[in-house]
């Protein structure tokens, strides 16, 4: 049985989540409902939860205020929010779960399943993830965000701007860095495509996601291929060619008088 605490300044949200957990996640016991950071801190100290459902934005406080008041964290955190897109991006980069309000039952079940899986392993990386999340939130330039990579050794934090390209490898992704290092992570390429879509990254092929900043050449052909600054040659698929050329401004240059 997982012990849980809900921290949310809205009574309706607290009660609704409690009912959902009681009905659809019967392995989760709700030990406390808290409406403020102070109440949340007291409940954490009293009940020693396995997971805390933490509202991102409360009246004059945030869930991050609560985290910054804690030392070593030995429980999982699932953020809940109805807005604050910038915070959601930072949360994703830090490999922490979140639920959008109104909370979807299937999403809730998936989040709980992840917590149960993590309970079988060490929670030692959670403090590092949360510390990195706070740092990402303090960074106005998202290009300076650090991305949490789940590797066989644990978590590795890398700067987004240091990624050359990502390559699909079955259910894994190989991430190539500008310092020559390579990371093998246990996530599919499509997840990084979605995560990095707002940055200077483009999916040129079902197997490749590239950082446009590090493209050295484009060689024309049926789909063509790009040469990266590390001299790697990566195919561009036929169906992605036109969108890629538009993205790098080639089409507009070609059509200029």
C-alpha positions as CSV (number, residue, x, y, z in Angstrom):
1,X,0.0,0.0,0.0
2,X,1.4,3.4,-1.0
3,X,1.0,6.2,1.5
4,X,0.1,9.5,-0.1
5,X,-0.5,13.2,0.7
6,X,-2.4,15.7,-1.5
7,X,-1.2,19.3,-1.3
8,X,-3.6,21.7,-3.2
9,X,-5.2,25.0,-2.1
10,X,-8.5,24.1,-3.8
11,X,-10.8,22.0,-1.7
12,X,-12.7,20.7,-4.8
13,X,-9.4,19.5,-6.3
14,X,-8.2,17.8,-3.1
15,X,-11.5,15.9,-2.6
16,X,-11.8,15.0,-6.3
17,X,-8.3,13.5,-6.4
18,X,-8.9,11.6,-3.2
19,X,-12.1,10.1,-4.6
20,X,-10.3,9.1,-7.8
21,X,-7.5,7.4,-5.9
22,X,-10.0,5.6,-3.6
23,X,-12.0,4.3,-6.6
24,X,-9.4,3.6,-9.3
25,X,-6.1,3.2,-7.4
26,X,-6.9,1.1,-4.4
27,X,-3.3,0.4,-3.6
28,X,-2.9,4.1,-2.7
29,X,-3.9,5.3,0.8
30,X,-4.5,9.1,1.2
31,X,-3.1,10.0,4.6
32,X,-3.6,13.8,4.5
33,X,-5.2,16.6,2.6
34,X,-3.3,19.9,2.8
35,X,-4.1,23.3,1.5
36,X,-0.8,25.1,2.0
37,X,3.0,24.6,2.0
38,X,3.1,24.7,5.8
39,X,0.4,22.0,6.1
40,X,2.2,19.9,3.5
41,X,5.5,20.1,5.3
42,X,3.9,19.0,8.6
43,X,2.0,16.1,6.9
44,X,5.2,14.9,5.2
45,X,7.0,14.9,8.6
46,X,4.1,13.1,10.3
47,X,3.1,10.5,7.7
48,X,6.4,9.8,5.8
49,X,4.6,9.3,2.4
50,X,5.7,7.3,-0.5
51,X,4.2,9.9,-2.9
52,X,3.1,13.5,-2.7
53,X,0.6,15.0,-5.1
54,X,1.7,18.6,-5.3
55,X,-0.2,21.5,-6.9
56,X,2.2,23.7,-8.9
57,X,0.4,27.0,-8.3
58,X,-1.3,27.8,-5.0
59,X,-2.6,31.2,-3.9
60,X,0.6,32.9,-2.8
61,X,2.8,29.8,-2.9
62,X,4.0,27.2,-5.3
63,X,4.8,23.5,-5.0
64,X,8.4,24.4,-5.6
65,X,8.4,26.5,-2.4
66,X,7.6,23.3,-0.5
67,X,10.4,21.4,-2.2
68,X,13.0,24.0,-1.5
69,X,12.2,23.8,2.3
70,X,13.0,20.1,2.3
71,X,16.4,18.4,2.6
72,X,16.8,14.9,1.3
73,X,13.6,13.7,-0.3
74,X,12.7,10.0,0.1
75,X,9.3,10.1,-1.7
76,X,8.1,10.5,-5.2
77,X,6.4,13.7,-6.4
78,X,3.6,14.0,-8.9
79,X,2.8,17.6,-9.8
80,X,-0.8,18.6,-10.5
81,X,-1.5,21.7,-12.6
82,X,-4.1,23.4,-14.8
83,X,-1.7,25.9,-16.4
84,X,1.8,27.2,-16.3
85,X,3.2,25.7,-19.5
86,X,6.7,26.9,-18.7
87,X,6.6,24.8,-15.5
88,X,5.4,21.8,-17.3
89,X,8.4,21.9,-19.7
90,X,10.8,22.2,-16.8
91,X,9.1,19.3,-15.1
92,X,9.4,17.1,-18.2
93,X,13.1,18.0,-18.6
94,X,13.7,16.9,-15.0
95,X,12.1,13.5,-15.5
96,X,9.3,14.1,-12.9
97,X,5.7,13.1,-13.4
98,X,2.8,15.6,-13.6
99,X,-0.9,15.4,-14.1
100,X,-3.0,18.1,-15.9
101,X,-6.3,19.1,-14.3
102,X,-8.9,17.9,-14.8
103,X,-7.1,14.7,-14.0
104,X,-7.6,11.9,-16.4
105,X,-8.1,8.4,-14.8
106,X,-5.8,6.6,-17.2
107,X,-3.0,9.2,-16.7
108,X,-3.4,8.9,-12.9
109,X,-3.1,5.1,-13.1
110,X,0.0,5.4,-15.3
111,X,1.6,7.8,-12.8
112,X,0.9,5.5,-9.9
113,X,2.3,2.5,-11.8
114,X,5.5,4.5,-12.3
115,X,5.7,5.2,-8.6
116,X,5.2,1.6,-7.8
117,X,8.0,0.6,-10.2
118,X,10.3,3.2,-8.7
119,X,9.6,1.8,-5.2
120,X,11.3,-1.4,-6.3
121,X,14.5,0.6,-7.1
122,X,16.5,3.2,-5.2
123,X,14.9,6.6,-4.8
124,X,18.4,8.2,-4.5
125,X,18.1,10.2,-7.7
126,X,14.9,12.0,-6.7
127,X,16.6,14.7,-4.8
128,X,18.9,15.4,-7.8
129,X,15.9,15.5,-10.2
130,X,14.1,18.0,-8.0
131,X,17.2,20.1,-7.5
132,X,17.6,20.2,-11.3
133,X,13.9,21.1,-11.7
134,X,14.3,24.1,-9.4
135,X,17.4,25.2,-11.4
136,X,15.6,24.9,-14.7
137,X,12.7,27.0,-13.4
138,X,15.2,29.7,-12.4
139,X,16.6,29.7,-15.9
140,X,14.8,32.2,-18.3
141,X,16.6,30.7,-21.3
142,X,15.2,27.2,-22.0
143,X,18.3,26.4,-24.1
144,X,20.2,26.4,-20.8
145,X,17.9,23.7,-19.4
146,X,19.5,20.5,-18.3
147,X,17.8,17.3,-19.4
148,X,17.6,14.3,-17.1
149,X,18.6,11.1,-19.0
150,X,17.7,7.7,-17.5
151,X,20.7,5.5,-18.1
152,X,21.8,2.1,-16.8
153,X,23.9,3.9,-14.2
154,X,21.1,6.1,-13.0
155,X,20.4,9.7,-14.1
156,X,22.8,11.8,-16.2
157,X,22.1,15.6,-16.5
158,X,23.1,17.2,-19.8
159,X,22.6,20.7,-21.3
160,X,20.2,20.7,-24.2
161,X,22.5,23.0,-26.2
162,X,25.3,20.4,-26.0
163,X,23.3,17.7,-27.9
164,X,24.4,17.1,-31.5
165,X,21.8,14.6,-32.5
166,X,19.7,11.7,-31.3
167,X,19.4,8.3,-33.0
168,X,16.7,5.7,-32.5
169,X,17.9,2.2,-31.3
170,X,14.9,-0.1,-30.9
171,X,13.2,1.0,-27.7
172,X,16.3,3.1,-26.7
173,X,17.8,6.3,-27.9
174,X,21.4,7.1,-28.4
175,X,22.3,10.7,-27.7
176,X,25.4,12.1,-29.2
177,X,27.1,15.1,-27.5
178,X,29.3,17.9,-28.9
179,X,32.2,16.7,-26.7
180,X,32.2,13.3,-28.4
181,X,30.4,11.4,-25.7
182,X,27.3,9.2,-26.3
183,X,24.5,8.3,-23.9
184,X,22.2,5.3,-24.3
185,X,18.9,6.0,-22.6
186,X,15.9,3.8,-22.0
187,X,13.3,6.0,-23.9
188,X,12.1,6.0,-27.4
189,X,13.2,8.8,-29.8
190,X,9.6,10.1,-30.2
191,X,9.7,11.2,-26.5
192,X,12.7,13.4,-27.2
193,X,11.2,14.6,-30.4
194,X,8.2,15.9,-28.4
195,X,10.3,17.3,-25.6
196,X,12.8,19.2,-27.9
197,X,10.2,20.3,-30.5
198,X,10.4,24.0,-29.3
199,X,14.2,24.0,-29.5
200,X,16.4,24.0,-32.5
201,X,15.8,20.3,-33.1
202,X,14.2,18.7,-36.2
203,X,13.2,15.1,-36.9
204,X,14.8,14.5,-40.3
205,X,14.1,10.7,-40.4
206,X,12.3,8.2,-38.2
207,X,15.8,7.3,-36.8
208,X,17.3,10.8,-36.4
209,X,16.5,13.9,-34.4
210,X,19.1,16.6,-35.0
211,X,20.2,19.9,-33.5
212,X,20.1,22.3,-36.4
213,X,22.7,24.5,-34.8
214,X,25.3,21.7,-35.5
215,X,24.5,21.0,-39.2
216,X,27.6,21.5,-41.3
217,X,26.2,20.7,-44.8
218,X,23.1,19.4,-46.6
219,X,23.7,17.2,-49.6
220,X,20.9,17.0,-52.1
221,X,19.4,13.7,-53.3
222,X,16.1,11.8,-53.2
223,X,15.9,12.7,-49.6
224,X,19.4,13.9,-49.2
225,X,21.5,13.8,-46.1
226,X,23.0,16.2,-43.6
227,X,26.6,16.3,-42.4
228,X,27.0,17.3,-38.8
229,X,30.0,19.1,-37.3
230,X,31.3,15.7,-36.1
231,X,31.3,14.6,-39.8
232,X,28.4,12.1,-39.2
233,X,26.2,11.7,-42.3
234,X,22.5,11.3,-41.5
235,X,19.8,10.6,-44.0
236,X,16.9,12.9,-44.6
237,X,13.7,10.9,-45.4
238,X,11.8,11.8,-48.6
239,X,8.7,12.8,-46.7
240,X,10.5,15.0,-44.3
241,X,12.7,16.7,-46.9
242,X,10.5,19.6,-47.8
243,X,9.7,20.5,-44.2
244,X,13.4,20.3,-43.4
245,X,14.4,22.6,-46.2
246,X,11.8,25.1,-45.1
247,X,13.0,24.9,-41.6
248,X,16.6,25.7,-42.6
249,X,15.4,28.5,-45.0
250,X,16.6,26.7,-48.1
251,X,13.3,26.9,-49.9
252,X,13.0,30.7,-49.4
253,X,16.5,31.3,-50.6
254,X,15.9,29.1,-53.7
255,X,12.7,31.0,-54.6
256,X,14.3,34.5,-54.1
257,X,14.5,36.6,-57.3
